Amino acid sequence: MKSHNFSEIGTSVPLNILNENLQKEVNIILKTSSGFGGSNAVIILKKVQND
């Protein structure tokens, strides 16, 4: 899925933009949520291995 009206990268550093979903094992994720008025939150989740 492409972004509306996105045609070229406008940064000085190349970005890794995905055009499709990838099937990969994920062990750590970072989720950020930013809102107006300082309502910001971050959560980091790590997969625990069962031994």
All heavy atoms as TSV, in Angstrom:
chain	resi	resn	atom	element	x	y	z
A	1	MET	N	N	0.843	-1.169	0.000
A	1	MET	CA	C	0.000	0.000	0.000
A	1	MET	C	C	0.889	1.234	0.000
A	1	MET	O	O	1.802	1.348	0.791
A	1	MET	CB	C	-0.903	-0.022	1.225
A	1	MET	CG	C	-1.725	1.200	1.395
A	1	MET	SD	S	-2.748	1.075	2.877
A	1	MET	CE	C	-4.213	1.750	2.238
A	2	LYS	N	N	0.635	2.141	-0.886
A	2	LYS	CA	C	1.436	3.354	-0.973
A	2	LYS	C	C	0.702	4.519	-0.337
A	2	LYS	O	O	-0.508	4.555	-0.278
A	2	LYS	CB	C	1.744	3.665	-2.433
A	2	LYS	CG	C	2.632	2.610	-3.066
A	2	LYS	CD	C	3.126	3.052	-4.395
A	2	LYS	CE	C	4.036	1.960	-4.932
A	2	LYS	NZ	N	4.883	2.391	-5.973
A	3	SER	N	N	1.473	5.490	0.137
A	3	SER	CA	C	0.894	6.681	0.732
A	3	SER	C	C	0.345	7.596	-0.354
A	3	SER	O	O	0.924	7.710	-1.437
A	3	SER	CB	C	1.934	7.442	1.551
A	3	SER	OG	O	2.377	6.650	2.631
A	4	HIS	N	N	-0.750	8.265	-0.065
A	4	HIS	CA	C	-1.391	9.178	-1.003
A	4	HIS	C	C	-0.441	10.320	-1.370
A	4	HIS	O	O	0.137	10.958	-0.497
A	4	HIS	CB	C	-2.678	9.725	-0.377
A	4	HIS	CG	C	-3.447	10.636	-1.276
A	4	HIS	ND1	N	-4.033	10.187	-2.432
A	4	HIS	CD2	C	-3.713	11.952	-1.190
A	4	HIS	CE1	C	-4.644	11.200	-3.018
A	4	HIS	NE2	N	-4.463	12.293	-2.281
A	5	ASN	N	N	-0.259	10.559	-2.639
A	5	ASN	CA	C	0.591	11.624	-3.190
A	5	ASN	C	C	2.072	11.467	-2.852
A	5	ASN	O	O	2.821	12.415	-2.939
A	5	ASN	CB	C	0.112	13.010	-2.736
A	5	ASN	CG	C	-1.194	13.397	-3.382
A	5	ASN	OD1	O	-1.488	12.950	-4.485
A	5	ASN	ND2	N	-1.971	14.208	-2.707
A	6	PHE	N	N	2.509	10.280	-2.472
A	6	PHE	CA	C	3.932	10.041	-2.206
A	6	PHE	C	C	4.588	9.562	-3.489
A	6	PHE	O	O	4.213	8.535	-4.038
A	6	PHE	CB	C	4.109	8.984	-1.110
A	6	PHE	CG	C	5.563	8.687	-0.820
A	6	PHE	CD1	C	6.287	9.516	0.010
A	6	PHE	CD2	C	6.182	7.587	-1.379
A	6	PHE	CE1	C	7.616	9.250	0.290
A	6	PHE	CE2	C	7.514	7.315	-1.109
A	6	PHE	CZ	C	8.232	8.153	-0.280
A	7	SER	N	N	5.559	10.329	-3.996
A	7	SER	CA	C	6.206	9.931	-5.241
A	7	SER	C	C	7.728	9.876	-5.137
A	7	SER	O	O	8.365	9.136	-5.860
A	7	SER	CB	C	5.807	10.868	-6.377
A	7	SER	OG	O	6.174	12.198	-6.067
A	8	GLU	N	N	8.319	10.669	-4.245
A	8	GLU	CA	C	9.770	10.612	-4.092
A	8	GLU	C	C	10.164	10.903	-2.653
A	8	GLU	O	O	9.454	11.585	-1.918
A	8	GLU	CB	C	10.464	11.579	-5.036
A	8	GLU	CG	C	10.291	13.043	-4.695
A	8	GLU	CD	C	11.034	13.941	-5.672
A	8	GLU	OE1	O	10.667	13.956	-6.860
A	8	GLU	OE2	O	11.973	14.603	-5.230
A	9	ILE	N	N	11.316	10.367	-2.263
A	9	ILE	CA	C	11.817	10.549	-0.914
A	9	ILE	C	C	12.375	11.965	-0.790
A	9	ILE	O	O	13.185	12.388	-1.605
A	9	ILE	CB	C	12.901	9.507	-0.589
A	9	ILE	CG1	C	12.300	8.110	-0.629
A	9	ILE	CG2	C	13.531	9.776	0.757
A	9	ILE	CD1	C	13.321	7.008	-0.489
A	10	GLY	N	N	11.936	12.701	0.223
A	10	GLY	CA	C	12.371	14.076	0.403
A	10	GLY	C	C	13.293	14.240	1.585
A	10	GLY	O	O	13.175	15.200	2.328
A	11	THR	N	N	14.186	13.289	1.797
A	11	THR	CA	C	15.123	13.373	2.921
A	11	THR	C	C	16.550	13.335	2.396
A	11	THR	O	O	16.802	12.911	1.270
A	11	THR	CB	C	14.925	12.215	3.907
A	11	THR	OG1	O	15.219	10.990	3.239
A	11	THR	CG2	C	13.510	12.174	4.436
A	12	SER	N	N	17.476	13.756	3.247
A	12	SER	CA	C	18.887	13.728	2.853
A	12	SER	C	C	19.506	12.346	3.071
A	12	SER	O	O	20.613	12.096	2.604
A	12	SER	CB	C	19.666	14.777	3.642
A	12	SER	OG	O	19.548	14.513	5.028
A	13	VAL	N	N	18.786	11.460	3.769
A	13	VAL	CA	C	19.260	10.108	4.038
A	13	VAL	C	C	18.246	9.123	3.448
A	13	VAL	O	O	17.039	9.292	3.631
A	13	VAL	CB	C	19.389	9.872	5.564
A	13	VAL	CG1	C	19.835	8.469	5.861
A	13	VAL	CG2	C	20.335	10.878	6.181
A	14	PRO	N	N	18.690	8.095	2.724
A	14	PRO	CA	C	17.739	7.127	2.163
A	14	PRO	C	C	16.930	6.435	3.268
A	14	PRO	O	O	17.454	6.107	4.332
A	14	PRO	CB	C	18.636	6.118	1.444
A	14	PRO	CG	C	19.927	6.822	1.219
A	14	PRO	CD	C	20.064	7.803	2.351
A	15	LEU	N	N	15.642	6.224	3.016
A	15	LEU	CA	C	14.760	5.550	3.959
A	15	LEU	C	C	14.394	4.179	3.443
A	15	LEU	O	O	14.321	3.958	2.239
A	15	LEU	CB	C	13.472	6.372	4.151
A	15	LEU	CG	C	13.634	7.781	4.693
A	15	LEU	CD1	C	12.293	8.488	4.707
A	15	LEU	CD2	C	14.231	7.749	6.089
A	16	ASN	N	N	14.149	3.253	4.358
A	16	ASN	CA	C	13.706	1.913	3.991
A	16	ASN	C	C	12.179	1.897	4.047
A	16	ASN	O	O	11.589	1.600	5.082
A	16	ASN	CB	C	14.308	0.879	4.944
A	16	ASN	CG	C	13.933	-0.535	4.560
A	16	ASN	OD1	O	13.510	-0.788	3.447
A	16	ASN	ND2	N	14.084	-1.451	5.486
A	17	ILE	N	N	11.531	2.224	2.928
A	17	ILE	CA	C	10.073	2.285	2.861
A	17	ILE	C	C	9.561	0.975	2.285
A	17	ILE	O	O	9.962	0.565	1.195
A	17	ILE	CB	C	9.610	3.478	2.003
A	17	ILE	CG1	C	10.094	4.766	2.656
A	17	ILE	CG2	C	8.095	3.466	1.825
A	17	ILE	CD1	C	9.832	6.010	1.869
A	18	LEU	N	N	8.686	0.307	3.038
A	18	LEU	CA	C	8.139	-0.973	2.608
A	18	LEU	C	C	6.906	-0.754	1.745
A	18	LEU	O	O	6.037	0.048	2.074
A	18	LEU	CB	C	7.771	-1.819	3.831
A	18	LEU	CG	C	8.908	-2.120	4.801
A	18	LEU	CD1	C	8.384	-2.897	5.994
A	18	LEU	CD2	C	10.022	-2.876	4.117
A	19	ASN	N	N	6.828	-1.493	0.648
A	19	ASN	CA	C	5.661	-1.436	-0.234
A	19	ASN	C	C	4.700	-2.586	0.012
A	19	ASN	O	O	3.626	-2.625	-0.570
A	19	ASN	CB	C	6.103	-1.439	-1.695
A	19	ASN	CG	C	6.827	-0.167	-2.068
A	19	ASN	OD1	O	6.463	0.907	-1.612
A	19	ASN	ND2	N	7.853	-0.283	-2.876
A	20	GLU	N	N	5.108	-3.545	0.840
A	20	GLU	CA	C	4.262	-4.699	1.143
A	20	GLU	C	C	4.621	-5.225	2.530
A	20	GLU	O	O	5.670	-4.905	3.082
A	20	GLU	CB	C	4.445	-5.792	0.102
A	20	GLU	CG	C	5.882	-6.296	-0.002
A	20	GLU	CD	C	6.093	-7.249	-1.158
A	20	GLU	OE1	O	5.560	-7.006	-2.241
A	20	GLU	OE2	O	6.793	-8.245	-0.948
A	21	ASN	N	N	3.734	-6.012	3.104
A	21	ASN	CA	C	3.989	-6.615	4.416
A	21	ASN	C	C	5.052	-7.697	4.310
A	21	ASN	O	O	5.113	-8.422	3.323
A	21	ASN	CB	C	2.709	-7.230	4.986
A	21	ASN	CG	C	1.701	-6.166	5.362
A	21	ASN	OD1	O	2.052	-5.039	5.637
A	21	ASN	ND2	N	0.442	-6.537	5.369
A	22	LEU	N	N	5.880	-7.796	5.341
A	22	LEU	CA	C	6.904	-8.838	5.403
A	22	LEU	C	C	6.570	-9.807	6.522
A	22	LEU	O	O	6.120	-9.394	7.588
A	22	LEU	CB	C	8.283	-8.225	5.692
A	22	LEU	CG	C	8.842	-7.244	4.673
A	22	LEU	CD1	C	10.178	-6.688	5.171
A	22	LEU	CD2	C	9.029	-7.921	3.334
A	23	GLN	N	N	6.805	-11.080	6.294
A	23	GLN	CA	C	6.637	-12.100	7.321
A	23	GLN	C	C	7.997	-12.310	7.983
A	23	GLN	O	O	8.910	-12.869	7.384
A	23	GLN	CB	C	6.133	-13.415	6.712
A	23	GLN	CG	C	4.745	-13.334	6.124
A	23	GLN	CD	C	3.699	-13.110	7.203
A	23	GLN	OE1	O	3.778	-13.640	8.301
A	23	GLN	NE2	N	2.711	-12.291	6.881
A	24	LYS	N	N	8.160	-11.783	9.203
A	24	LYS	CA	C	9.416	-11.900	9.930
A	24	LYS	C	C	9.107	-12.186	11.386
A	24	LYS	O	O	8.080	-11.772	11.908
A	24	LYS	CB	C	10.220	-10.604	9.855
A	24	LYS	CG	C	10.802	-10.291	8.501
A	24	LYS	CD	C	11.623	-9.025	8.556
A	24	LYS	CE	C	12.949	-9.338	9.185
A	24	LYS	NZ	N	13.906	-8.238	9.092
A	25	GLU	N	N	10.038	-12.880	12.053
A	25	GLU	CA	C	9.924	-13.075	13.486
A	25	GLU	C	C	10.325	-11.775	14.177
A	25	GLU	O	O	11.342	-11.171	13.862
A	25	GLU	CB	C	10.832	-14.210	13.949
A	25	GLU	CG	C	10.723	-14.477	15.426
A	25	GLU	CD	C	11.570	-15.646	15.890
A	25	GLU	OE1	O	11.965	-16.466	15.051
A	25	GLU	OE2	O	11.831	-15.708	17.090
A	26	VAL	N	N	9.506	-11.341	15.094
A	26	VAL	CA	C	9.756	-10.089	15.809
A	26	VAL	C	C	9.956	-10.408	17.280
A	26	VAL	O	O	9.133	-11.072	17.897
A	26	VAL	CB	C	8.574	-9.114	15.632
A	26	VAL	CG1	C	8.802	-7.856	16.429
A	26	VAL	CG2	C	8.366	-8.788	14.161
A	27	ASN	N	N	11.065	-9.936	17.852
A	27	ASN	CA	C	11.359	-10.180	19.258
A	27	ASN	C	C	11.158	-8.942	20.134
A	27	ASN	O	O	10.865	-9.058	21.307
A	27	ASN	CB	C	12.787	-10.693	19.418
A	27	ASN	CG	C	12.960	-12.051	18.778
A	27	ASN	OD1	O	12.102	-12.908	18.908
A	27	ASN	ND2	N	14.046	-12.241	18.064
A	28	ILE	N	N	11.361	-7.758	19.566
A	28	ILE	CA	C	11.197	-6.508	20.306
A	28	ILE	C	C	10.444	-5.520	19.421
A	28	ILE	O	O	10.757	-5.379	18.241
A	28	ILE	CB	C	12.560	-5.901	20.701
A	28	ILE	CG1	C	13.347	-6.864	21.590
A	28	ILE	CG2	C	12.372	-4.569	21.407
A	28	ILE	CD1	C	14.762	-6.413	21.893
A	29	ILE	N	N	9.454	-4.839	20.015
A	29	ILE	CA	C	8.747	-3.795	19.281
A	29	ILE	C	C	8.712	-2.522	20.115
A	29	ILE	O	O	8.764	-2.560	21.342
A	29	ILE	CB	C	7.315	-4.206	18.877
A	29	ILE	CG1	C	6.444	-4.452	20.104
A	29	ILE	CG2	C	7.314	-5.403	17.964
A	29	ILE	CD1	C	4.984	-4.617	19.775
A	30	LEU	N	N	8.646	-1.391	19.430
A	30	LEU	CA	C	8.519	-0.080	20.057
A	30	LEU	C	C	7.278	0.573	19.479
A	30	LEU	O	O	7.131	0.669	18.270
A	30	LEU	CB	C	9.749	0.779	19.743
A	30	LEU	CG	C	9.645	2.261	20.089
A	30	LEU	CD1	C	9.735	2.459	21.596
A	30	LEU	CD2	C	10.734	3.056	19.390
A	31	LYS	N	N	6.357	0.990	20.339
A	31	LYS	CA	C	5.128	1.652	19.915
A	31	LYS	C	C	5.087	3.022	20.555
A	31	LYS	O	O	5.212	3.160	21.766
A	31	LYS	CB	C	3.910	0.820	20.334
A	31	LYS	CG	C	2.576	1.500	20.136
A	31	LYS	CD	C	2.297	1.805	18.690
A	31	LYS	CE	C	0.911	2.408	18.548
A	31	LYS	NZ	N	0.860	3.479	17.589
A	32	THR	N	N	4.941	4.056	19.731
A	32	THR	CA	C	4.823	5.414	20.247
A	32	THR	C	C	3.445	5.963	19.928
A	32	THR	O	O	2.833	5.594	18.932
A	32	THR	CB	C	5.889	6.341	19.638
A	32	THR	OG1	O	5.703	6.391	18.226
A	32	THR	CG2	C	7.293	5.862	19.956
A	33	SER	N	N	2.964	6.828	20.779
A	33	SER	CA	C	1.686	7.501	20.583
A	33	SER	C	C	1.850	8.944	21.016
A	33	SER	O	O	2.179	9.217	22.167
A	33	SER	CB	C	0.589	6.813	21.397
A	33	SER	OG	O	-0.635	7.489	21.230
A	34	SER	N	N	1.665	9.852	20.078
A	34	SER	CA	C	1.838	11.280	20.370
A	34	SER	C	C	0.526	12.001	20.141
A	34	SER	O	O	-0.174	11.740	19.179
A	34	SER	CB	C	2.916	11.882	19.467
A	34	SER	OG	O	4.138	11.208	19.649
A	35	GLY	N	N	0.215	12.908	21.043
A	35	GLY	CA	C	-1.019	13.671	20.917
A	35	GLY	C	C	-0.789	15.136	21.211
A	35	GLY	O	O	0.244	15.531	21.748
A	36	PHE	N	N	-1.759	15.932	20.858
A	36	PHE	CA	C	-1.669	17.368	21.113
A	36	PHE	C	C	-1.779	17.635	22.609
A	36	PHE	O	O	-2.462	16.930	23.328
A	36	PHE	CB	C	-2.772	18.109	20.357
A	36	PHE	CG	C	-2.621	18.022	18.873
A	36	PHE	CD1	C	-3.438	17.200	18.122
A	36	PHE	CD2	C	-1.647	18.767	18.223
A	36	PHE	CE1	C	-3.295	17.118	16.757
A	36	PHE	CE2	C	-1.493	18.692	16.851
A	36	PHE	CZ	C	-2.323	17.866	16.110
A	37	GLY	N	N	-1.103	18.632	23.100
A	37	GLY	CA	C	-1.172	18.996	24.505
A	37	GLY	C	C	-0.290	18.162	25.403
A	37	GLY	O	O	-0.465	18.152	26.615
A	38	GLY	N	N	0.662	17.414	24.827
A	38	GLY	CA	C	1.599	16.657	25.639
A	38	GLY	C	C	1.127	15.282	26.057
A	38	GLY	O	O	1.670	14.695	26.975
A	39	SER	N	N	0.096	14.753	25.406
A	39	SER	CA	C	-0.381	13.387	25.713
A	39	SER	C	C	0.453	12.393	24.916
A	39	SER	O	O	0.039	11.926	23.860
A	39	SER	CB	C	-1.859	13.249	25.358
A	39	SER	OG	O	-2.622	14.165	26.086
A	40	ASN	N	N	1.650	12.089	25.419
A	40	ASN	CA	C	2.581	11.214	24.712
A	40	ASN	C	C	2.859	9.963	25.531
A	40	ASN	O	O	2.899	10.008	26.754
A	40	ASN	CB	C	3.895	11.950	24.444
A	40	ASN	CG	C	3.677	13.240	23.688
A	40	ASN	OD1	O	2.922	13.285	22.739
A	40	ASN	ND2	N	4.335	14.295	24.129
A	41	ALA	N	N	3.047	8.840	24.850
A	41	ALA	CA	C	3.348	7.589	25.542
A	41	ALA	C	C	4.226	6.711	24.658
A	41	ALA	O	O	4.184	6.808	23.438
A	41	ALA	CB	C	2.070	6.846	25.883
A	42	VAL	N	N	5.048	5.873	25.303
A	42	VAL	CA	C	5.901	4.915	24.606
A	42	VAL	C	C	5.829	3.604	25.359
A	42	VAL	O	O	5.838	3.580	26.590
A	42	VAL	CB	C	7.370	5.392	24.552
A	42	VAL	CG1	C	8.271	4.324	23.965
A	42	VAL	CG2	C	7.490	6.689	23.780
A	43	ILE	N	N	5.750	2.498	24.613
A	43	ILE	CA	C	5.820	1.168	25.240
A	43	ILE	C	C	6.779	0.315	24.414
A	43	ILE	O	O	6.791	0.382	23.189
A	43	ILE	CB	C	4.427	0.503	25.350
A	43	ILE	CG1	C	4.529	-0.803	26.132
A	43	ILE	CG2	C	3.811	0.283	23.991
A	43	ILE	CD1	C	3.206	-1.393	26.525
A	44	ILE	N	N	7.624	-0.451	25.116
A	44	ILE	CA	C	8.540	-1.391	24.486
A	44	ILE	C	C	8.163	-2.783	24.967
A	44	ILE	O	O	8.065	-3.019	26.169
A	44	ILE	CB	C	10.013	-1.088	24.837
A	44	ILE	CG1	C	10.391	0.315	24.349
A	44	ILE	CG2	C	10.938	-2.145	24.234
A	44	ILE	CD1	C	11.757	0.778	24.794
A	45	LEU	N	N	7.938	-3.689	24.024
A	45	LEU	CA	C	7.572	-5.071	24.351
A	45	LEU	C	C	8.642	-6.013	23.839
A	45	LEU	O	O	9.130	-5.870	22.727
A	45	LEU	CB	C	6.223	-5.431	23.711
A	45	LEU	CG	C	5.052	-4.542	24.098
A	45	LEU	CD1	C	3.844	-4.863	23.242
A	45	LEU	CD2	C	4.734	-4.696	25.563
A	46	LYS	N	N	9.036	-6.962	24.689
A	46	LYS	CA	C	10.048	-7.937	24.319
A	46	LYS	C	C	9.487	-9.345	24.500
A	46	LYS	O	O	8.894	-9.659	25.529
A	46	LYS	CB	C	11.307	-7.778	25.189
A	46	LYS	CG	C	12.403	-8.736	24.836
A	46	LYS	CD	C	13.657	-8.496	25.677
A	46	LYS	CE	C	14.754	-9.462	25.296
A	46	LYS	NZ	N	15.944	-9.283	26.112
A	47	LYS	N	N	9.693	-10.185	23.507
A	47	LYS	CA	C	9.238	-11.574	23.553
A	47	LYS	C	C	10.122	-12.358	24.521
A	47	LYS	O	O	11.346	-12.259	24.471
A	47	LYS	CB	C	9.330	-12.190	22.160
A	47	LYS	CG	C	8.756	-13.557	22.037
A	47	LYS	CD	C	8.824	-14.003	20.586
A	47	LYS	CE	C	8.091	-15.284	20.361
A	47	LYS	NZ	N	8.144	-15.664	18.935
A	48	VAL	N	N	9.486	-13.099	25.418
A	48	VAL	CA	C	10.206	-13.901	26.403
A	48	VAL	C	C	10.301	-15.329	25.895
A	48	VAL	O	O	9.319	-15.914	25.464
A	48	VAL	CB	C	9.485	-13.868	27.765
A	48	VAL	CG1	C	10.188	-14.755	28.769
A	48	VAL	CG2	C	9.384	-12.444	28.283
A	49	GLN	N	N	11.509	-15.881	25.936
A	49	GLN	CA	C	11.708	-17.265	25.498
A	49	GLN	C	C	11.471	-18.200	26.663
A	49	GLN	O	O	11.989	-18.000	27.759
A	49	GLN	CB	C	13.122	-17.452	24.977
A	49	GLN	CG	C	13.414	-16.660	23.722
A	49	GLN	CD	C	14.836	-16.891	23.224
A	49	GLN	OE1	O	15.629	-17.550	23.896
A	49	GLN	NE2	N	15.127	-16.370	22.080
A	50	ASN	N	N	10.672	-19.233	26.418
A	50	ASN	CA	C	10.437	-20.270	27.425
A	50	ASN	C	C	11.514	-21.332	27.315
A	50	ASN	O	O	11.709	-21.907	26.261
A	50	ASN	CB	C	9.054	-20.908	27.238
A	50	ASN	CG	C	7.942	-19.909	27.512
A	50	ASN	OD1	O	8.110	-19.000	28.304
A	50	ASN	ND2	N	6.840	-20.081	26.831
A	51	ASP	N	N	12.245	-21.572	28.391
A	51	ASP	CA	C	13.324	-22.580	28.378
A	51	ASP	C	C	12.824	-23.909	28.875
A	51	ASP	O	O	12.045	-24.099	29.687
A	51	ASP	CB	C	14.501	-22.107	29.226
A	51	ASP	CG	C	15.171	-20.907	28.598
A	51	ASP	OD1	O	15.160	-20.789	27.359
A	51	ASP	OD2	O	15.710	-20.073	29.347
